[in-house]
Amino acid sequence: MWLYISGGFLSIVAHRNERHNLLVRARHPRHIQALLPDAEVFHLRDADYHFRAVVSRDVVQQALAEYMLTMGYDNFKNSITDNNFHGVCADVWRTMWAYGSRYRNGGE
């Protein structure tokens, strides 16, 4: 799953060898810490996502639930304080807007 939160972008996938854990991956270490401040982040120089953490499914579930329960913004892009990350999210928004515009009239 790709997950955009105010504090960063995460790729969360099932751990290949530990079925009770998830692999939380990011391109910046602070992005993992924004959702999971207690996670032990490690660095893999040659990986697609350089920063990773192995986290139990329960901990990720609780962190996501807490994020949603405490969310106070009514505009995601305006909730982002990191200017570089804001620009990236605006690019994603524009790309998805273009994708969605094809279906604006109810077409498939």
C-alpha positions in Angstrom: 0.0 0.0 0.0 1.1 3.5 -0.7 0.2 5.9 2.1 0.5 9.6 2.1 0.2 11.3 5.4 1.0 14.9 6.4 4.5 13.9 7.5 5.5 11.8 4.5 5.0 9.0 2.0 5.2 5.3 3.0 5.1 2.1 1.2 3.8 -0.6 3.5 4.0 -4.3 2.4 3.7 -7.7 4.0 7.1 -8.9 5.4 8.2 -11.9 3.2 9.3 -14.0 6.1 7.4 -12.7 9.2 3.7 -12.9 8.6 2.8 -11.0 11.7 5.0 -8.0 10.6 4.9 -5.4 7.9 7.8 -3.8 6.1 7.4 0.0 6.3 9.5 1.6 3.6 10.2 5.3 2.8 12.5 7.5 0.9 13.2 9.7 3.9 13.7 8.4 7.5 11.4 11.1 9.0 8.5 9.8 6.9 8.5 6.5 8.9 9.0 8.4 12.1 6.0 10.6 11.3 3.6 7.7 11.7 5.7 5.3 13.8 8.0 7.4 16.1 9.2 4.4 18.0 10.1 2.3 15.0 13.7 1.2 14.5 14.5 2.6 11.1 17.4 1.0 9.2 19.1 2.1 6.0 19.7 0.0 2.8 21.8 2.0 0.4 21.1 -0.1 -2.7 17.3 -0.6 -2.1 14.5 1.3 -3.9 13.3 2.6 -0.6 16.4 3.4 1.4 14.8 3.5 4.8 12.8 0.7 6.3 11.4 -0.6 9.5 9.9 -4.0 10.5 6.8 -3.3 12.5 4.0 -5.6 13.8 0.7 -5.4 12.0 -1.0 -4.5 15.2 1.4 -1.5 15.8 0.8 -0.2 12.3 -3.0 -0.7 12.6 -3.0 1.3 15.9 -0.8 4.1 14.4 -3.1 4.4 11.4 -6.2 4.4 13.6 -4.7 7.1 15.9 -3.8 9.2 12.8 -7.3 9.1 11.5 -8.9 9.7 14.9 -6.8 12.8 15.6 -6.9 14.2 12.0 -7.9 17.8 12.2 -7.3 19.1 8.6 -9.9 19.5 6.0 -7.3 19.9 3.2 -4.5 17.3 2.9 -2.1 19.4 0.8 -2.4 22.3 3.2 -1.5 20.1 6.2 2.0 19.4 4.8 4.7 21.6 6.3 7.7 20.3 4.4 7.9 22.4 1.2 9.7 19.8 -0.8 7.2 17.1 0.2 4.3 19.5 -0.5 5.6 19.9 -4.1 5.7 16.2 -4.6 2.2 15.8 -3.3 1.0 18.6 -5.5 2.5 16.7 -8.5 0.7 13.5 -7.4 -2.6 15.5 -7.0 -2.2 16.9 -10.6 -1.5 13.4 -12.0 -4.5 11.9 -10.3 -6.7 14.9 -11.3 -5.8 14.2 -14.9 -6.5 10.5 -14.5 -9.9 11.3 -12.9 -10.9 13.9 -15.5 -11.3 11.0 -18.0 -14.1 9.7 -15.9 -15.7 13.0 -14.9 -18.8 12.4 -17.1 -19.4 8.9 -15.5 -17.6 6.9 -18.2 -15.5 3.9 -17.7 
